[in-house]
Amino acid sequence: MRAAVVPRHGPAEVIEVRDDWPEPDRPGPGEVLVAVRAAGLNPSDAKIRARGGRLGGIEPPYVSGREAAGRVVEVGPGVDSLEPGQAVFAFFGWGARPGGHTERLVVAASALALTPQGVPVNEAAGLPLAGLTALQGLEALGAQPGERVLVTSGSGGVGHLGVQIGVALGLEVLATSGPANLDFVKGLGAAEVLDYRDEDHRRRLRGVPYLLDSVGARNIESYLSCLSTGAKVAAVAGVPSEVPDGITVTPIHCEASSARLTHLSKLMTERRLSVTVQRVFPLEQAAEAHRLLEGGHVRGKLVIAIGE
C-alpha cells in the first residue's frame, strides 16, 4: 500500500512515497482497522524526521504521521462501540500500525472517536493532536470561567484551537500573533490579540495568571516577568531551565483519549470549534508539506489527503 516513509533521519527530501509498504495485520483485541482518508501534519513530525532523539518513539524506516481521519474497515474482538463504515478520527502517537500517512492502519479503539457531524474530513484530520494538546494544556492550567489566559502563537496549530477551546470554556482569552494574523485570531473569539513583535505588548500582559505556550522554552522565559505571582504555565514545546519561585510550569505531552476527542467533536458539531487548514497536499507531496511546515508561520494546520 502507499505510504510516506522516513527511511532515515534528515531533511524533508529524505521522505519516500512508496507503494509497497506492507499491509497491517488484522486488528487484534481492542483494535480497529481504518482506511485513512486524510492525515494531519504537525511540527513534531518534522522534528522527529529531522533528528529523532528523545522525540522519536521508533527507528527508521517508519511511516510518518500520528493522527488521521477515515472509515472503519474492521473491528477486533471486544470492540463494541464501533462498526465498519463509520467515520472516525484519532491521535495515536506511535501506537498505530503503521503511522498516519498511509492508506490503512490499525489503531486502538481507545484512541478513536466518531468524526464530528457535518465537518469536512480534512478538518477532522487536522484536529486530534493539536486539539488534544490544547485541551490537555487548558485542563492542566485549571483556569475558571472569567479568568484570563494567555495563548501564544494564536494562529498556529495548537494556538488557534487553544483560543477557541478557552473561549468555549468561558475563559477570557488573550493571544499573541504576528501582524498578518491579528484579525484571524481576533475572529476566533480572543478578547485581545497582541502583536508579538511589538516591544510594548508584554507590558499590556502584566498580571496574567495562566499561559498556554506552544512555541518553546525561550518564549516562555520571555513572558515570565509578565505573569502574576502563583501563575501556571502549560508548556507544549519545552520547559525553561529556570522558573521563578511561585510559578508552576507543566509540560504537556499529548495523550490518546477517545473521551477527549469526543468532547472536541461535540464542540465542532456545535460550531464552537473549527480547524483552519491552510493547505491540503496529496500524499505524493508529503516532502513539500514538511518543507512548508518547517518554514514557519503556518496558519492553523497542514493536511495530507490520502484516500476517498
FENURNOR-V388259 format. One record per backbone hydrogen bond with DSSP energy under -1.0 kcal/mol. CO is the residue of the C=O (numbers start at 1). NH is the residue of the N-H. E is the energy in kcal/mol with one decimal. If there is no record, write none. Layout:
((CO/NH/E) (CO/NH/E))
This chain:
((1/21/-1.9) (2/103/-1.4) (3/18/-2.5) (4/64/-1.8) (5/16/-2.8) (6/62/-1.6) (11/14/-2.2) (12/15/-1.9) (16/5/-3.4) (18/3/-2.2) (28/31/-2.2) (30/109/-2.8) (31/76/-3.1) (32/107/-2.5) (33/73/-3.3) (33/74/-1.3) (34/105/-2.0) (35/71/-2.1) (37/306/-2.9) (38/69/-2.8) (39/304/-3.2) (42/45/-1.2) (42/46/-1.3) (43/47/-2.3) (44/48/-2.6) (45/49/-2.2) (46/50/-2.3) (47/51/-2.3) (48/52/-1.7) (49/10/-2.1) (52/55/-1.0) (62/6/-3.3) (64/101/-2.7) (65/100/-2.3) (66/92/-2.1) (66/93/-1.0) (68/90/-2.5) (69/37/-2.7) (69/38/-2.0) (70/88/-2.6) (71/35/-2.9) (72/85/-3.1) (74/33/-3.2) (76/79/-1.7) (77/30/-2.5) (83/86/-1.8) (86/72/-2.5) (87/115/-2.2) (88/70/-2.6) (89/113/-1.8) (90/68/-2.0) (92/95/-3.4) (97/106/-2.1) (100/102/-1.9) (101/4/-2.6) (103/36/-2.3) (105/34/-3.0) (106/97/-2.2) (107/32/-2.5) (108/111/-2.0) (109/112/-1.5) (110/258/-1.5) (113/89/-2.3) (116/119/-1.6) (120/124/-2.1) (121/125/-2.4) (122/126/-1.1) (127/131/-3.2) (128/132/-2.7) (129/133/-2.3) (130/134/-2.5) (131/135/-2.6) (132/136/-3.0) (133/137/-2.3) (134/138/-2.4) (135/139/-2.4) (136/140/-2.2) (137/141/-1.7) (138/142/-1.8) (144/147/-2.5) (147/172/-2.6) (149/174/-3.1) (150/212/-3.2) (151/176/-1.7) (153/156/-1.9) (155/300/-2.9) (156/160/-2.8) (158/162/-2.8) (159/163/-2.4) (160/164/-1.1) (161/165/-2.9) (162/166/-2.5) (163/167/-2.1) (164/168/-2.4) (165/169/-1.6) (166/171/-2.5) (167/170/-1.6) (170/146/-2.4) (172/149/-2.3) (173/191/-2.3) (173/192/-1.1) (174/151/-2.9) (175/194/-3.0) (176/154/-3.3) (177/196/-1.8) (178/181/-1.7) (181/185/-2.5) (182/186/-2.2) (183/187/-2.1) (185/188/-1.1) (185/190/-1.2) (186/189/-1.5) (192/175/-2.2) (194/177/-2.1) (195/198/-1.9) (198/201/-1.9) (200/204/-1.0) (202/205/-1.3) (203/206/-1.2) (205/208/-1.6) (208/228/-1.9) (209/232/-2.4) (210/150/-2.7) (211/234/-3.0) (212/152/-2.0) (213/236/-2.8) (216/220/-2.0) (217/221/-2.4) (218/222/-1.6) (220/223/-1.5) (223/226/-1.5) (226/207/-2.6) (228/231/-1.7) (231/248/-2.4) (232/211/-1.9) (233/250/-3.2) (234/213/-2.5) (235/252/-2.7) (244/247/-1.8) (248/233/-3.2) (250/235/-2.7) (257/261/-2.2) (258/262/-2.2) (259/263/-1.7) (260/264/-2.4) (261/265/-2.8) (262/266/-2.1) (263/267/-1.8) (264/268/-2.1) (265/269/-2.6) (266/270/-2.1) (267/272/-3.0) (268/271/-1.6) (276/301/-2.8) (279/303/-2.1) (281/305/-3.0) (282/285/-2.3) (283/286/-1.7) (285/289/-1.9) (286/290/-2.1) (287/291/-2.2) (288/292/-2.3) (289/293/-2.3) (290/294/-2.4) (291/295/-1.1) (293/296/-1.5) (301/278/-2.3) (302/41/-2.1) (303/281/-2.9) (304/39/-2.3) (305/283/-1.2))
